[in-house]
Amino acid sequence: MLRFPVSIVTIAVAAAIGCTAVQGLAWLPPWKLSAVMSVLALAIAMRASKTWIRLPAVVAMFAAWAAIHGAIAMDARWPASRDGEDVVITGHVVGLPRRIGADTSFVFAPDARGGQTGAPRGRVRLTWYRAAAPPKTCERWRLTVRLRRPRGTLNPSGGDTERGALQRRIAATGYVRAGPDNARLSSPACLDGWRDRIGEALDARVGVHDARILKALAISDTRGLDAADWDIARATGVSHLIAISGFHVGVAAGGGVLLARLLYSCLPWLALTLPRQLAQAFAGLFVAGAYGVLAGLGLPTVRTLLMIAIVVLAGLGRRRAGGASLLALALLAVLVVDPLAVLAPGFWLSFGGVGFLMLCVTPRATGWRGWLGALLQAQAAMSIALLPMSLWWFGSASLVGFAANLIAAPLVSFLVVPLVLCGCVVLAWSGLSGVLLVPAAWLLSWLWRLLATMADWPGARVSVAESGALPMILATCGAAWFFAPRGLPLRSYGALLFLPLALPPRDLPAHGAFRAWVLDVGQGLSVLVRTRSHTLVYDAGPAYASGQDAGAGIVLPSVTALGIGPVDSLVISHGDSDHAGGAASVVERYPQAARLSGEPGRLRFEAMRCLPGTAWSWDGVTFRFIEVPAQKTRKTSGNDRSCVLAVEGESGRLLLTGDLGNKAERLMTAASLASPLPTVTTMAHHGSRHSSDTVWLRAVRPTFAIASAGWRNRFGHPHPSIVDRHAAMGIDVYVTNRSGAVRIDFPANAPPHVEREWRRPVNRYWHD
């Protein structure tokens, strides 16, 4: 006889544990083996009579289920051996293409492989540079594309492009090549095309600028939001309101219930055909479902729709579903369909947020006082309870979110969203839709100006050094304990569990020692140097075509994650974009930092020139600029104007060389380069064949060198001949595109050594 008298909430928790545990593996078994394990675990779970046997079986079953999905997704990835290969593929555009200047980025779903030799086995993310007629939503195309396996940078900041590609089932990335085979085949109708047309209509009604947030609320189209908009949203804790939140879906369902009630009030005889309660339930589900489909069925939307559907089904069976059971069933449904959803931050924030509300918000009074008390309690619980997860996933959180959401949440959910949805329903009538959409746009514009002011308040951007998963889990449990209903003893002691997260242990270098991190910024350079009480940033990585830069996306998050802020000095070797592209973001965050550069005139901010012989000392560590003599026969290039910085501790030296070329290297004297200390260098000009001259290497005598270069970059950096030259002289070479970020320790009483490589050893199965 089949037995399974275990709480559905317990089963859901066990399922989440199983799916999450697999994501910590460095490799996965073949999917067929995982399938056998899943079936065996299911049989044990269904037939065992002991709870202590059944629950581990559920964990094992969902772990195997997640392993199956992970293995299949990894098998579908573009082979690394075919990186850089051109293929012709036929398929259709998925989602809403994004315009970035003259370029277009979009997701493309190839047709089934029949007739397409060598085509990818899954969706690909493509960029079409300077497309004269860019692809639109739903269109079918034949394209010549150059593909590569998904690959990103790995740094202390924690961002992981490859994890995101796995979760979204992206099998390859690449760009469209110019060629005669590129052709638009057809323009069929589809749901995303409908969303795109609604977005264009909203632009026409209220203007592109004012419509950008309206489109996010109506159809989950965030393409119009720029980096400044997202910064305001994160700093005020309202990001959940910009995209479609589960609460907005609930508001839509409530609107459907009200419509059904109004209809039955006007036509009471309808109750003879279908009871009013069932009609209201179906109407709420239909309206919520329509809104969810219109919004692209994001995770919070799906979670809310599942919960509403369960309520309707329970009503049909004349049963009552509790809130915890609803959430647990929705969680199980999501994990059954997509066990890799646990890789997305939205999964934990969505289910965790609703779970905290159910646990902590217990209205104690009726009427407006009860409503106001519940609102205050809910906002306080959400602001504090989700803070640990926000710090874990994003590296920062907002302490002004409580105040911001007290204003923004009711305004957006009860005024703006209903106006926008009703306006979208009547878009065909421009006058009527304008009456609804213009006030909504005005309210959002006023709200956004207020949020921009609040984003500058103290505590809007709180960050702590990365300290691992355990402090995050302890702080989350502490929040649940602190906000638990009355009756649980010592609730105030829950705040103590935040201490490991708020006050992580600090491992500082000793006097005369220092540490350096050569960050993985792609094709560029950025190095962090930390003494006992000071931090220097040497170069800030590249700027990207998307308008973002490595300074904001990699350097600053790494400074935060390592707990080495604030930055005391910023040295930009020279003005090239791959070294100076992120500098302005660092200056904006740390305006008090001293700024030096070999080409200050090419920077977007004021800086002093790094003069040869300039030196200073921090905590027993000496920083000194080495002279690079000017070339007499021709004008000195920008690369050869690079600041060469020597950092000398008691037992080791770090030499930072920028983009110095071999002509400048030959002009430098051996006396200025030599040192009795063991030396580590960054490989000049990313390992170009026009740098790292043999004579220069003999003068410097590095123990090992680090080349900062992008994966499969078009320059071929580091050049094989330069790597061989280092190897012939007994110099080990580390390359960031294979090692990820590299940490080098320079102890006070021992030679320098590599302490950690962020990509090695492989500790997650989605990393190559």
N, C-alpha and C positions, 0 to 999 in steps of 0.2 A: 504494500500500500504506500502511495506517495504521501510524504509528510513534509510540511514546511511551515509550521506555526511560529515563524519568527517575524518580528515587527518589520514592516516595509521600510521604516526609517533605518533600522539596523542593516538591512540588506543593501540599501542605497549607499550607506556609509562604507560598507565592505566593498561594494563595487567601485566606488571612487578610489579607495585605497589600492585596490588591485590595478586599476588603470594607471594610477599615478606611479606605483612602484616600478612598473616596467620602464618608465621614462628615465629612470636612473641607471639603466644598463648601458654598457659600452658596446654590446652587440646583441643581436636577436637570433634565436633559433630559426630554422626554416619554417615557413608558415604552415606547412603540412604537419610538422611535429607539434606546433602550437595548437593546431586544430584538434589533434588527438587528445592533447592535454585538456583542452577546453571541454570536450565531450566527456572525458573521464571525470573532470571536476563537477560538471553538471549532474552526472549520474550520482556521485557521492552526495552532492548537496540536496538532491531530491529524495534520497532514500535513507540518509543517516538519521538516527533518532536523537543524537546529542547535538546541542547547540554549538559546543566547542569544536565539533567536527564540521558542522554545516557552514558556519561562518568562514573558517579558513578555506573551505571548498569554494564559496562564493568569491572570495578574494582571488583564489587561483584561477577560477573560471574567467573572471573579467581581466585578470592579468594576461591570460593566454589570448583572450579576445583582442585586447589592445596590441599584443605582440603580433597577431595575425595582420591587423590593419597596418601596423608599423612596417612589417616585413614586406607586405605587398606594395606599400607606398615607396619604400626604399628600392625595391626591385624595379619599380617603374621609372626611377630617376634616370636622366640622361647619363650614359656612360662617360666617365672622365676621359677615357681613351679617345672619345669622339669630340672633345671640347674644341671649339673653333671650326667645326665642320659646317658647311652650307648644305641645307636641305630645302626642298620644295614641299610645302605642306598645304593642305586644304582643310578648312574648318570655319568656325564662326567666332565672332567676338562675344565674350562673356562679360557681363557687368557693364559699368559705365566707364568708357575711356577717359583718361585724364590728360589734359593739355598742359604742357610745361613749356612756355614760350612757343617756339616753332615746332617742338617735338610732341609726340603723343605716346603715352604709355597705356598698355591695355593687356588684358588676359585673353588668350586665344586657346580655344578648345579644338584640337585637330579631330578630323573624322576618324572613324574606326580604321585601323591600319590596312585594311584591304585595299590594294592598289597603290598604297603610299609606302614605297620602299624606304626603310630607314627613318620613318616618322617617329616622333616621340610618343610615349605610351601614356601621356597624361597632359594636363593643361600646362601652357607655357606663358611666362610673363615677358612681353616684348616691348621694345621701344622703337618707334619709327621716327628717325631723326629728319627734321625739315620735310615732313610729309606735305606734299602739295594738296592732296585730297585724303586727309586722314580717315581711317576707318571709323564707322559709327556703330552704336550698339546694335547687336543682333546680326549685322551684315556678315555674309559669307564671302570669304576671300581665298584666293590662292596666292601664297607668299613665298618668297625666297628668304630664308632666315639663317642666321648664324647663331648656333646654340652652344650653351655650356651648362654644366651641372650647377645647381644652386650652390653658391658659395658666398660667405660674408666675412666680416671681420670679427675677431674674438678679443675682447678686452676686459679689464676689471669692471667696466661699467655694466656688463651683464647682457647687453643686447645680443640677439642671436638670430640672424637672418635665416639660417638653415633650419632652425626649429620652426620659424614661422612658415617657411616654404613647405615643410612636412605637414604641418597642421592644415594648411590650405590646399594640400595635394598638388603643389606646383612641381612638375617634373623637370623643368628646364627654364633657363632665362636666356635672353638674347636680344637681337635687334634685327630689323628688316633690312635686307640688302637690296640695293637698286638693281633692277633687272627686268627683262621683258616678260618674265612669268608672273609678275605681280599684277593681279587683276581682281576687281570686285565682281563676284559671281551673281549675287542676288541680295535683296534687302527684305527678308521676310519679317513679318510682325512677331513680336515677342513681348513678354512682360517687361523686360528691361527697357525696351524701346518705348513702352507706355510711360515708364518712369521718367525717361529722358525727355519725352514730350511735355510731361507735367512740369518738369524743371524749367524747360524753355518758356512755358506759359507763365510760370511764376516770375521769371526774369522780366518778361514783357509787362506784367501787371505792376510790379513794385520796383523794378530796377535791379540790375545784377548785384549791386552791393548790398542792398537791403534784403534781397531774396536769398542770400547765401545761407543764412541760418534757417529761414523758412523751409528751404529745400532739405536741409538736414533733418528737420522735424517731420516733414511730410513724407519724404521718400528716401531718407537716409543717404542723401547725396551730399557728401562733405567736400566735394572737389573745390568749392568756392572759398573754403576756409584756408587762410594762410597761417604761417608759423606764429604770427602775433596773436591771431584768434585762439589757436590751440594753447599758447602760453597763458593767455588770460583764463581760459577754461580750466587748465590744470591748476593755476595759482589760486583759483577760487573754488575748486572742487565741484565744478558744474559740468564736467565732461559727460557725465551720464545723462544730462538733460539735452545735450546737443544732438547726439545720435538718438535713435529710437530706443527708449527705455521700456522696460516691462510695464511700468506704471502708466505710461502713455497708452499702451495697448489695453490696459485695464480701463482707462478713461474711455477709449473707443468702445469697449464692450459695454460700459455703462450707458453710453449714448445709444447703442443698439437696444438695450433694455428699455430705455425711456421712449424710444420710437415705437416699440411694440406696445408698451403700456398706453401711449397716446392713441395708437391705432385701435386698440381694444376699447378704449373709452369712447371713441367715435363710432365704432362698429361692434357693439357688445355681443351681437349674435355669432361672431367668430368663435366665441368660447364654446359653442355647441360642436364645432368642428375640431378645435384644438385647444386644450386648456391654456389659459393665459400664462401660467408659470412656465410651461414648456415653450410656448412661443417666445416669451422674453428670453429664456435661456438660449434658444436657437438663434434669435436675433442678435443677442450679445456676441455669441460665438461667430456668427457670420460677419458682423461688422469688424470684430477684432481680427478675424482671419483675413478679411479684405485689406485691412490696414497693415497687418503683418506681411502679407504678400507684396503690397505696395512698397513696404520698407525694406524688402530684400531678405526677409527671414533671418535676421541676425540672431545670435544666441539668446539675448534677453527676450526678444520677441517670441522665439520658439518656446522658451521656458514658460512664458505667460500663457501662450496659446494652449500648451499642453495642460496647464493647470485649469484653464477655463473648460477645456474639453472634458477633463476628468470630472469637473463639477457637473457638467451637463449629463454625462453618462451616469453619474451617481444619482442625479435627479430622475433619470429615466428608470433606474432600478429602485427608486424610492429609498435610497440610502444617503447617508450623510458622510461627506468626506472632510476630515479634519485638515487644518492648514499644513501640518507637518507631513501628513500622508500625501497631500497634493504635491508638495515640493519634492518629496522622495520619489514619487512615481514619475514626475517630470524629469528628475535627475537620472533615473534608470532609463527612461526612454531616450534621453540624449546620449547616454553612454552606450546603449545598445546600437543606436544608429551610427554614432561616431565616437568611439572610445578615445580618439586622439584629441578630442575637445579639451581635455585636461591640460594641453599644452598652451591654451589661450588664456591670457589674463582675464578676459571677459567671463570665462566659465566660473572662476573662483569669485570674482567680484559680484557676479549676478546671483549665483546660488548662495554665496556667503552673505550678501547683503539682505536678501529676503529671509534667510534663516535667522539672522540677527534680529530683524524686525519681529518675526514671529516669537522669538525667545524673549525679547526685552520689552516690547511695547504692549502694555496692558492698560487700556483706558480705565480710569478709576471713577470717572464722573460722566454724566450724560450732558447733552446740550453743547453749546459753544465752548464751555469751559473744558469739557472732556475732549472735544475735538482739538482745541488749542494745546491742551496738555499732551495729547498723543502726538501732535505735530512736533512739539518741542522735544519730547522724548525720542521720537523716531530720528529727528535730525541729529540729536546728540549721539545716539547710539550708532548711526551710520557714519558720522564724522570720525568718531573715535575707533569704532570696531574695525572699519576698513582701512584705517591708517597703516597698520603693520603690513597688510597685503599690498597697499599702494607703494610703500617704501621698498618692499621686496621686488615688485615687478617693474616699477618705474624709477626707483632711486630717489624719489621725492614725494612729498605729500603737502597738503595745505591745512593750516590751523584756522584759516578764516572761512573754511568751507561751511562750518556750522552757520555763521551769520549770513553768508552768501546764499545758502540754500533755503534759509528761512524766508528770504524774499523771492528767490528765483524759482524754487520748486512749485509753490502754489500758483505763482503768476504764469509760469509756462504750462503747467499741467492743467489748470482749470480755466485759463483764459486763452492763452495763445494757441495751444494744441486744438481745442474745439474750433476756434476761428479758422485756423489753417485747414483742418480737415473739411469743414463745411465749405470753405472757399474753394478747395480742390474739387469738391463734388459739383460745384456750379461754375467751373472754369469756362464752360462754353458760353456763359452769359457774362461778358466782361464787366458790365455795370454792377451786377449783383456780387460777383466775386471780388471786385474792387472794394465794395462796402465792407467785406469781411477781412480781406487780406491786408488792406492798407492800415487799419488799426492794429492788426497783429504785427506788422512790420514796425510800426511806430513804437509799440510796447517793447519789442525786442531791441530796437535801437536805443531806447531809453535805458533798458536793463543792461545792455552791453556797455554803455558809457559808465554806469554805476559799477559794474564788475571790473572794468578797466581801472577804476580808481581803487577798488578794494584789492586788486592784484598787487598794488604797491604797498599795501599795509605790511607791517612786521608780522612774520609768521606765515606769509602767503606761500613761501617756498621753503619748506623744511626738509632737510636731508641729514642722514646719518651714515657713518661708514658701514660698509657691508660686513655683516657678522655671521652670516649663515642662516640656514632654515630654522634652527632650533629657537633662537631669540624671536623670530617672527611668529612661530607657533605659540611660544609662551605668551607673547603680547596679545595674540588673538584670543587665547584662552583667558587671559586676564581681563580683556574687554568683555567677554561673555560673562565672566564672574562678576565684574563690576556692575553691569547693567542687568543682571539677572533679576527676576521678580522678587518681591519681598518674601522673606521666609528663609532664603539662603543665608547662612551665617557669614559674617566677616566679609561682606561684599566689597567694602572699601579696600581690602587687602589685595583685590585684583589689580589695583594700580601698580603694585610692587612688581608684577610680572612684566611691566613695560621697561623696567630698569636695564635688563640685558640688551634690549634693542636700543634704548636711548643712550646708554653709556657703554658702548662696546670696548673691549680691552684694546689698548694702544701699545703696539710693539714699535718703539721708536729706536732709530739708530743711536749708537753710543757716540760720545764726543770723539771727533776725528773720523767717524764712519759716515757712510751715506748709502743711499739706494737709488737706483735708476730703473725706470720702466720705459722701454722702447715700445710705443703703442702701435697696434695694428690699425693703421688708418688707410690702407689701400696704397695706391701709388702716391706717396707723400711721406712726410716725416713729422713726428712729434715725440719728444722725450720728456719725461717728468723726472726731476731730480729732487730728492728729499734728504736734508740733513736732520739733525735732531729737532730743530724748531723752525726750519725755513723750507720753502718750496720754490723751485724754479721750473718754468716751462720753456723748453727749447723747441721752437717751431710749433705750429698748431694745426698741421695737416691741411688737406685740400678743401676747396669749395666745390660743391657739386652742382650739376646742371639743374637739379630740382630746386635750387635756391637755398638749400641747407648747406651746412659745412661741418667739418670734423671737429671744430672747436666746440660747437654746441652739442653735437651728437656723440662725440667720443671723449674729447679731452676733459671737458668740465664734468661729465658724469663719472669719468675715471678718477678725477681728483676727489670727488665726493665719495665714491665707493671705497677708495683707499684711505679716506679720512685724513688727507694731507693738506686740506685747505686752511687758510686762504693762500693764494698765489702771491709770493713776494716779488718775483721778478719774471718778466717775459722777454725772451730773446728770440727774435725772428732773424734767422741767418741771412736771408735776402728776400726780395720781393716776389719771387715766383709763387703762383697760386697754390702749388702743391705743398708749399711750406707756410705761406702766409694766409691761405684762404680762410682758416678758422680763427685768425688772431683777433679780429674785431669782436667776436663773441666772448673770447677770454677777457678782453679789455672791458667789455660791457659788464661782465660779472665782477671783475676785480679791478676797478678803475684806479685803485691806489698802487697797483703793482708798478715797479720800475720797468721801463720799456727801452730796449736797445735793439738795433738792427744794423746790418751791413748796408741796407738800402732804405733808410727811413723815408726818403721822398716817394717811394712807391707804395707806402702803406696808407690806410684810410684813417690813421690816427697819428698823433704826434709821438715821436720816439727819438731818442738820442742815438748817435752813431756809435757803434762799438769800436773803440779805439784800441790799437795794439798796446799791450802793456797794462791796460786797465785791469785792476785786480781788487778783490775783496774777500773777506773771510767770514764764514758762518759756522759756528759750532766746531771749530777746529778743521774745517774743510775750506780749501782755497779755490776760488774761481778766478781764472785768468784768461784774457783774450790773447791769442798768439798772432803775431804779425804775419800777414800775407802780402809780400812785396808786390807793388803794382808792376804790370808788364810795360816795358819801355817801347817795344816795337809796335804795339797795337793797343787799341782801346780795351780795357779790362771788361770782360763779360760780366753779366749779372751773377752767374754762378760763381765766378772767381772773386766776387765781392763778399762771399759768404763769411759770416763771423765764425772763426774757429775758436771754440771754447774748451779749455782744459779744466777739469774738475779734479782736484787732488786731495785725497784723504791721507790718513797715516799709512795705509798699506796698499793703496791702489789708485789708479788714475783713469778717468773717463775722458776721451777725446771726441768732441762733437764737431763734425766737419761740414755740415750743410751739403751743398752741391759743388764743392771744390773740385776742379778739374786737374788733370795731370800737369798742364802747363804752369798753373799756380803752385802745385805741389813741388815742382822742380825748383821754384824760386825760393822756397822756404828753407831756412838753414837747418842743418842737422842739430845744431846746438839748441834751437828753439823747440825742436820736436822731441829730442831725447829726454828720457827720464829714468831714474833708477827704479821707479815704481812699476809693478806689473800694470800693463795698460790694456784697456778695452776701447775699441773705436766703433763709431757708426760708420758703415761703409760709405765713402763719399759718393754723392750723386746716385744713390740707390744701387751702387755696384755697376755703374756704367763702365764700358770698356775704355772710356777716356779719363779714368780716374784710378786711384790706388796704384800709383807708379811703384815699380820695384824698389827704386832708391828711397822713396818716401816710406815704404813699408819697413825697409831695413833700418831707417832712422827711428821710426816710431816703435818697432818691435812689439806689436800687439799680441796679447795672449789669445784673444778671440775677437771677432768682429760681428756686428749685427747689420744686416741690410734690410731697410724698410722698403718693401716693394709690393705692388698689387699682384693678385693672383692672375697668372697668365697675361701680364701686362703687355701692351703692344711694343714696348721698347726692349723686351727681353731681359729686363733687370731681375736679378744681378746677372751680368754676362758670364757665360760659362768660363771664359778665359780668365776672368778676374777671380772667380771662385777657385779655379785651378791654381792661380798664382798664390792665393792665400794658402791653399792646401800644401803646395810645394814648399812653403816656408814654415809649415807646421802650425798654421793659424786656423783654428776652428771657425766656421761661419754659421751663423743662425740667420734665417730669413723669415720675416714676419708673415709672409704669405703661407708659410708651412708651419711655423711655430705659434702663430698668433702673437699677442703681446708677450714681451720677454722682460722678466724682472732680473736685474743683476744686483747682487749685494756686494758692497765694498766694506768689509768689516775693518775694525781698527787694528786687529792683530792677526789677520789672515789674508791671503790673496783673494782677489775678486772671483766670483763664481756665479753661474746662472742658477738662480733659486727656483724659478718656475717658468714654464712655457704654457700659455693659456690653451693651446690646441694639442699639446702633447703632455702625457699620453692621452689617447682618445678616451674620453670618459662618458660620451653620449653616442648612441648608435647612429644618430643622424649626422655626426661629424665624420668627414673622410679622414 
